[in-house]
């Protein structure tokens, strides 16, 4: 029903992914596979809701009524079996600022906060730029399959550690954590009285054979020590509307978080973001089901292409997200030259792995949330450049 193979030009529309190539990569003539939004049209129900709002012609202050919250709550129950109470929900202007809000509201300057690299780069900045001490608990890479290092996590725990930032599903390695993994992580944090901030923005983007488990779903004790950040932005390709929400079952944590949001006057939201989010939750299910099939097919195509045609590199097999983590460490390309090689030899704009932590050195993140023909062109460019490099 939905045509994910359609070519929709985003150039000249103020699109960061396509229109910022010169400023980000130094060239305009490369293919962008970097920032995590998709090139697909937003679900029709969202477009129609926004059209209706535009046609009303009055764009004054807006509010979220009960129907908005019910749509979000119903979505979480339908998709993940998680029963959220409306009183737990607080409105936020994006997941990344929400992480900073939680750090500011619930820790003190100098407190230690754990991250698990390679990890989405803003996690580092949210900690260090807010005057907290960064503690790394790196993932273990076992032949391209990343796992949590619980022994190292135990060693890193101390009375100074107050918070852990969890990415679930994980960006950039594409892991969907199992119930067993999450339970063990939660048990360690509970035992050491460490609050878990769970970024679950990719929760809906999970492939066959895997299941997203909301961390707070593990039980009331875990829920009381967890703050979850959610947004329809990745799922429905509406990241530009900057609409998200926090799920905070713990009343004390919720009050402190709300007080900071109120002081900063950042909890109002915007008219179009609220409209788009509610429409997405209410009408976007069938679209998402087809999208997931297309993205999973893209992932399979990418993994098979790399294995068959570019054997000097390897890639993770994504369990979720639309992000591939490419490993160039055995390619012969010096890590200091990799980013330059991808831009100027392959003509590709990928996220440099080193920005995800030192564990990302020699890697690059590729966004395959695009039509298959574009993905194929990008992989062909990479194959061609690698063959030239090896000869």
ChimeraX attribute file (.defattr): number of C-alpha atoms within 10 A of each C-alpha:
attribute: neighborCount
match mode: 1-to-1
recipient: residues
	/A:1	6
	/A:2	14
	/A:3	12
	/A:4	18
	/A:5	14
	/A:6	14
	/A:7	14
	/A:8	11
	/A:9	10
	/A:10	13
	/A:11	12
	/A:12	9
	/A:13	9
	/A:14	10
	/A:15	12
	/A:16	15
	/A:17	20
	/A:18	23
	/A:19	16
	/A:20	16
	/A:21	18
	/A:22	12
	/A:23	9
	/A:24	12
	/A:25	19
	/A:26	13
	/A:27	16
	/A:28	16
	/A:29	15
	/A:30	20
	/A:31	21
	/A:32	23
	/A:33	24
	/A:34	21
	/A:35	16
	/A:36	20
	/A:37	22
	/A:38	21
	/A:39	20
	/A:40	19
	/A:41	16
	/A:42	17
	/A:43	22
	/A:44	15
	/A:45	18
	/A:46	22
	/A:47	16
	/A:48	13
	/A:49	18
	/A:50	19
	/A:51	12
	/A:52	12
	/A:53	16
	/A:54	12
	/A:55	9
	/A:56	9
	/A:57	8
	/A:58	8
	/A:59	11
	/A:60	8
	/A:61	9
	/A:62	13
	/A:63	13
	/A:64	15
	/A:65	9
	/A:66	9
	/A:67	11
	/A:68	17
	/A:69	18
	/A:70	17
	/A:71	17
	/A:72	23
	/A:73	18
	/A:74	17
	/A:75	21
	/A:76	19
	/A:77	12
	/A:78	12
	/A:79	12
	/A:80	16
	/A:81	13
	/A:82	18
	/A:83	14
	/A:84	21
	/A:85	13
	/A:86	14
	/A:87	12
	/A:88	15
	/A:89	19
	/A:90	18
	/A:91	20
	/A:92	24
	/A:93	19
	/A:94	22
	/A:95	22
	/A:96	16
	/A:97	14
	/A:98	24
	/A:99	23
	/A:100	18
	/A:101	21
	/A:102	22
	/A:103	24
	/A:104	19
	/A:105	18
	/A:106	17
	/A:107	18
	/A:108	13
	/A:109	13
	/A:110	15
	/A:111	17
	/A:112	23
	/A:113	25
	/A:114	25
	/A:115	21
	/A:116	24
	/A:117	24
	/A:118	26
	/A:119	24
	/A:120	19
	/A:121	16
	/A:122	16
	/A:123	21
	/A:124	23
	/A:125	15
	/A:126	21
	/A:127	25
	/A:128	16
	/A:129	11
	/A:130	16
	/A:131	16
	/A:132	19
	/A:133	18
	/A:134	19
	/A:135	18
	/A:136	18
	/A:137	22
	/A:138	22
	/A:139	20
	/A:140	17
	/A:141	14
	/A:142	8
	/A:143	9
	/A:144	15
	/A:145	15
	/A:146	18
	/A:147	15
	/A:148	18
	/A:149	15
	/A:150	17
	/A:151	9
	/A:152	13
	/A:153	18
	/A:154	14
	/A:155	9
	/A:156	15
	/A:157	21
	/A:158	12
	/A:159	10
	/A:160	13
	/A:161	22
	/A:162	21
	/A:163	23
	/A:164	22
	/A:165	21
	/A:166	21
	/A:167	25
	/A:168	24
	/A:169	28
	/A:170	27
	/A:171	26
	/A:172	28
	/A:173	29
	/A:174	25
	/A:175	23
	/A:176	25
	/A:177	24
	/A:178	13
	/A:179	16
	/A:180	9
	/A:181	13
	/A:182	18
	/A:183	16
	/A:184	13
	/A:185	20
	/A:186	23
	/A:187	13
	/A:188	15
	/A:189	23
	/A:190	17
	/A:191	9
	/A:192	15
	/A:193	16
	/A:194	22
	/A:195	23
	/A:196	26
	/A:197	23
	/A:198	23
	/A:199	26
	/A:200	21
	/A:201	24
	/A:202	24
	/A:203	26
	/A:204	23
	/A:205	24
	/A:206	22
	/A:207	19
	/A:208	10
	/A:209	6
	/A:210	13
	/A:211	19
	/A:212	23
	/A:213	20
	/A:214	22
	/A:215	27
	/A:216	25
	/A:217	16
	/A:218	15
	/A:219	10
	/A:220	12
	/A:221	14
	/A:222	20
	/A:223	20
	/A:224	18
	/A:225	22
	/A:226	26
	/A:227	25
	/A:228	25
	/A:229	24
	/A:230	23
	/A:231	26
	/A:232	25
	/A:233	23
	/A:234	20
	/A:235	23
	/A:236	26
	/A:237	19
	/A:238	22
	/A:239	18
	/A:240	14
	/A:241	20
	/A:242	19
	/A:243	25
	/A:244	24
	/A:245	21
	/A:246	25
	/A:247	22
	/A:248	26
	/A:249	23
	/A:250	16
	/A:251	12
	/A:252	12
	/A:253	19
	/A:254	21
	/A:255	13
	/A:256	16
	/A:257	21
	/A:258	20
	/A:259	13
	/A:260	17
	/A:261	20
	/A:262	12
	/A:263	9
	/A:264	10
	/A:265	10
	/A:266	14
	/A:267	16
	/A:268	16
	/A:269	21
	/A:270	18
	/A:271	18
	/A:272	19
	/A:273	21
	/A:274	23
	/A:275	22
	/A:276	26
	/A:277	25
	/A:278	23
	/A:279	21
	/A:280	29
	/A:281	22
	/A:282	18
	/A:283	15
	/A:284	20
	/A:285	16
	/A:286	11
	/A:287	17
	/A:288	18
	/A:289	12
	/A:290	14
	/A:291	21
	/A:292	20
	/A:293	13
	/A:294	19
	/A:295	24
	/A:296	22
	/A:297	14
	/A:298	20
	/A:299	26
	/A:300	13
	/A:301	16
	/A:302	21
	/A:303	18
	/A:304	14
	/A:305	16
	/A:306	19
	/A:307	14
	/A:308	9
	/A:309	16
	/A:310	19
	/A:311	13
	/A:312	17
	/A:313	18
	/A:314	20
	/A:315	23
	/A:316	21
	/A:317	20
	/A:318	23
	/A:319	25
	/A:320	30
	/A:321	32
	/A:322	26
	/A:323	26
	/A:324	24
	/A:325	23
	/A:326	24
	/A:327	20
	/A:328	20
	/A:329	16
	/A:330	12
	/A:331	18
	/A:332	13
	/A:333	16
	/A:334	13
	/A:335	17
	/A:336	11
	/A:337	10
	/A:338	21
	/A:339	23
	/A:340	16
	/A:341	19
	/A:342	21
	/A:343	19
	/A:344	16
	/A:345	17
	/A:346	21
	/A:347	20
	/A:348	25
	/A:349	31
	/A:350	22
	/A:351	23
	/A:352	19
	/A:353	28
	/A:354	19
	/A:355	18
	/A:356	24
	/A:357	17
	/A:358	12
	/A:359	17
	/A:360	20
	/A:361	19
	/A:362	22
	/A:363	26
	/A:364	25
	/A:365	26
	/A:366	27
	/A:367	23
	/A:368	26
	/A:369	26
	/A:370	21
	/A:371	20
	/A:372	19
	/A:373	12
	/A:374	17
	/A:375	21
	/A:376	16
	/A:377	12
	/A:378	22
	/A:379	20
	/A:380	17
	/A:381	18
	/A:382	21
	/A:383	20
	/A:384	15
	/A:385	18
	/A:386	23
	/A:387	13
	/A:388	11
	/A:389	13
	/A:390	10
	/A:391	5
